[in-house]
Amino acid sequence: MLLEMLLLLTATKAGRQALKQKNVYPIMREFHRWEKDVYVAAACEKLIQVLIGDEPEQGMENLMEVEIPQDVEEKLREAHTKEQEELGKEEERMRREEEEKKKCEQTD
């Protein structure tokens, strides 16, 4: 929920500037290094990309007000769905690895 709030702050130029002034990027970079939840790590990556990226062009300072063409919006939804599927697979893979690790520790 905290990451979602930070991402919402990045929608405006003032919010992005405030996060950059408070040095949120190095904190998020370190957080990302130890985060094990794939969904949280993905949200963290998105936040980091916004923080290290270039500022949007003039007239697009408030990203919540940008008009998105319908075809682009559909592509973004498809990409989001695909990303969620991949994250689910990664989460399942990590869960299986953790179970295997626990089994090996129990047999030792």
N, C-alpha and C positions, 0 to 999 in steps of 0.2 A: 504494500500500500504506500509506503514511503517513496519507493521508486516511481510509482505512478504519479504521486504528487510532484516529484521533481521533474518528471517528464512533462507534466502539465505546465509547470513554470517555464519550461523551455519554449513554450508556444509563443511567448512574447519576447520582444527584444529586451525589455527591461528585466524580465525573468532570467533570460540567458546571461545578461550582463551581471546580474546579482549572483548567480551561481558561479560564474567565472571569477568574480571578485572574492568570493568566499572559498576559492580553491576546492571546489567540489570534485573536479576531475581527478586529482591524485587520490582522493579518498575513495572514489568509485573504482578507480583502477586497482587499488589494493583490495577492496571488497570483492571485485570480480575474480581476483586470483584465488581466493579461498572459498567462494560460494560454490556449493555442490548442487543446488537445485537448478536444473537446466532452464526452467522458466524464469527464475529470478536472474540468472546469469544472462539470459537473452535480453531481458529488460534493462539490465545494467549496461550491456553492450550498446543498446539503442541510445541510452542516455549519454554514454561516453562519445558516441559518434556525433551527437548534436553538440556536445561541449567542445570537441576538438575541430568540428567542421567550420567552414566559412559561414559568415552571416548571410542570410537570404538577401536577395536583391531588394532595392527600394520598392516599397509598395507591398512587400510580403513580410513585413516585420512581425505582424501578428498571424501566426500560422493557423490559428483557429478560424480566421476569416477568409482564408484563401479558397477560391473557387476551384474545385477539382473536376475536370471533365469526366463524364460518366464512364467512358472507356478506360481511362486511367484508374478511376475508382474501382472498377471491376478487376483490373489487373492487380491492384493493391490487395483487394480482398482475396484473390486467388493466391497471391504470394503469402499472405498471412495464414491462410488455411494450410498451405504446403509447409510453412515454417512450423506451425503448431503440430502437424503430423510428424515432422522430423524431430521436434523436441520430445514428443511422446515416445518415439522410437529410442532416442538417446536416453531418456529417463528409464525406460524399460531395460536397456542394455546395462546401464549403471546399476540398476537394482539387481539384475542377475549376477553381475560381477561381485557385488557386495555379498550376495547370498553364497556364492562360491567361496569367497574369501572366508566367510564365517564357518562354512563347512570344513574348509581346510584347517582352520584354527582349532576346531573341535576335535579333529582327528589326530592332531599333533599331541 
